[in-house]
Amino acid sequence: MAVLSEELRESLKKPLGKAGSLDRLMPLVKGRKIISVGDQATYSLLRMGIRPHLSAFDFRTMRGPVSREVREVLEKEYPRPKTFKNPAGTISEELFSAAPALMRGGGSILIDGEEDLVAIPFIFFLGKGYVVIYGQPGEGCVLVSSSSAGRGKIRKIAEALGLAPLRD
């Protein structure tokens, strides 16, 4: 388990890509596969008629449970998600190592713990055919592409935590 220091967590509070409403961000997707991280981001995409290639969620939002409607939509859309443990403030080495295969295969991931930092492995391994969309409090959603400047920050964090060698 890689534990992020408070300093590293604080550095991640700024969006790692383009922030805004999904309506504003969707034209930037341009046919790439979407990896959504977060219950609200995934739910909002599904409500727009867009099914992400890969979705990660934990049935929580803003430190509390998601609404019954959000949970029911996610459970209906993703009846058999793969489960990964990821305690608060950490990045699971198992999830980090599995990220490339998960990205190729698609589907859904239920996080047992906290999914706030789960975008990190997917941004680290992001290729040209993919984008990551995650929720950002006060900003709406954030879209990270392979050319986003925030990827450099993620690479440095992964290296500092000893995760970078964990490749598929």
C-alpha positions in Angstrom: 0.0 0.0 0.0 1.5 3.4 -1.0 0.4 6.0 1.5 0.3 9.6 0.3 1.7 12.3 2.6 -0.6 15.2 3.5 1.7 17.4 1.3 1.2 15.1 -1.7 -2.6 14.9 -1.1 -2.7 18.7 -0.9 -0.9 18.9 -4.3 -3.6 16.8 -5.9 -6.4 19.2 -4.9 -5.9 21.2 -8.1 -7.4 19.7 -11.3 -4.9 17.5 -13.3 -6.6 18.4 -16.6 -9.4 20.5 -18.0 -12.2 21.2 -15.4 -15.8 22.0 -16.0 -19.2 20.6 -16.6 -19.5 17.3 -18.5 -21.4 19.1 -21.3 -18.4 21.3 -21.8 -15.9 18.5 -21.5 -17.5 15.8 -23.7 -16.6 17.4 -27.0 -12.9 16.9 -26.0 -13.3 13.1 -25.7 -13.3 12.7 -29.5 -14.0 9.0 -29.7 -11.5 7.9 -27.0 -12.5 5.4 -24.3 -13.6 7.0 -21.1 -12.3 5.8 -17.7 -14.6 7.4 -15.1 -13.5 7.6 -11.4 -16.1 8.5 -8.8 -19.8 7.7 -8.2 -21.2 11.0 -9.3 -19.0 11.3 -12.4 -20.0 7.8 -13.5 -23.6 8.4 -12.7 -23.7 11.7 -14.6 -22.1 10.1 -17.7 -24.7 7.3 -17.6 -27.5 9.8 -17.2 -26.2 11.5 -20.4 -26.4 8.1 -22.2 -22.6 7.6 -22.1 -21.4 4.3 -20.7 -17.7 4.6 -19.7 -15.4 1.9 -20.9 -14.2 1.5 -17.3 -15.8 2.9 -14.2 -14.5 3.0 -10.6 -16.8 3.8 -7.7 -17.2 3.2 -3.9 -20.9 4.1 -3.3 -19.8 7.2 -1.4 -19.6 10.9 -2.2 -18.3 13.8 -0.2 -17.5 11.4 2.8 -21.1 10.1 2.9 -23.2 7.5 1.1 -24.5 8.2 -2.4 -28.2 8.7 -2.9 -30.3 5.6 -3.3 -30.9 6.5 -7.0 -27.2 6.8 -7.7 -26.5 3.4 -6.0 -29.3 1.7 -7.9 -28.2 3.0 -11.3 -24.6 1.9 -10.6 -25.7 -1.5 -9.4 -28.0 -2.0 -12.3 -25.4 -0.9 -14.9 -22.5 -2.8 -13.3 -23.9 -5.9 -11.5 -20.6 -7.7 -11.1 -17.8 -5.2 -10.6 -14.2 -6.3 -9.7 -13.4 -5.4 -6.1 -10.2 -3.8 -4.9 -9.3 -2.7 -1.4 -8.0 0.8 -1.3 -7.9 2.4 2.2 -8.3 6.2 2.5 -5.2 8.2 1.6 -3.5 5.3 -0.2 -3.0 3.8 -3.6 -3.3 0.0 -3.7 -0.2 -1.6 -5.3 -2.6 -4.4 -6.5 -4.8 -1.8 -8.3 -1.8 0.0 -9.6 -0.4 -3.2 -11.1 -3.8 -4.2 -12.5 -4.5 -0.8 -14.1 -3.3 -1.5 -17.6 -5.2 -4.8 -17.9 -8.3 -3.1 -16.4 -8.0 -0.3 -19.0 -7.8 -2.8 -21.8 -10.7 -5.0 -20.6 -13.1 -2.3 -19.4 -16.0 -2.9 -17.0 -16.3 -1.7 -13.5 -14.3 -1.6 -10.2 -15.9 -1.3 -6.8 -13.5 0.1 -4.3 -13.6 -1.2 -0.8 -12.3 1.8 1.0 -11.9 5.2 -0.8 -11.7 5.9 -4.5 -10.5 9.5 -4.2 -7.0 8.6 -5.4 -7.9 5.7 -7.7 -7.5 8.0 -10.8 -3.8 8.0 -10.2 -2.9 4.6 -11.7 -5.2 5.2 -14.7 -3.7 8.6 -15.4 -0.2 7.1 -15.0 -0.9 4.5 -17.7 -3.0 6.7 -19.9 -2.5 6.2 -23.6 -3.8 8.2 -26.6 -6.9 6.1 -27.0 -8.2 6.9 -23.5 -9.3 9.8 -21.2 -9.9 9.8 -17.5 -12.8 11.7 -16.1 -13.1 12.2 -12.4 -15.1 14.4 -10.1 -13.5 17.4 -8.4 -15.4 19.2 -5.6 -16.2 22.8 -6.6 -15.0 22.2 -10.2 -17.5 19.7 -11.6 -15.5 17.1 -13.5 -11.9 17.0 -14.7 -10.9 15.4 -18.0 -7.3 14.1 -18.3 -5.9 13.1 -21.6 -2.5 11.7 -22.6 -1.3 15.2 -23.4 -2.5 16.8 -20.1 0.2 18.6 -18.1 -1.1 16.9 -14.9 0.3 13.6 -16.1 3.8 14.8 -15.2 2.8 15.4 -11.6 1.2 11.9 -11.4 4.5 10.3 -12.8 6.5 12.1 -10.1 4.1 11.0 -7.4 4.1 7.4 -8.6 8.0 7.5 -8.6 8.1 9.0 -5.2 5.9 6.3 -3.8 7.8 3.5 -5.5 4.8 2.6 -7.7 6.4 3.4 -11.1 8.2 0.0 -11.4 4.8 -1.8 -11.0 4.0 -2.3 -14.6 1.9 -4.9 -16.4 
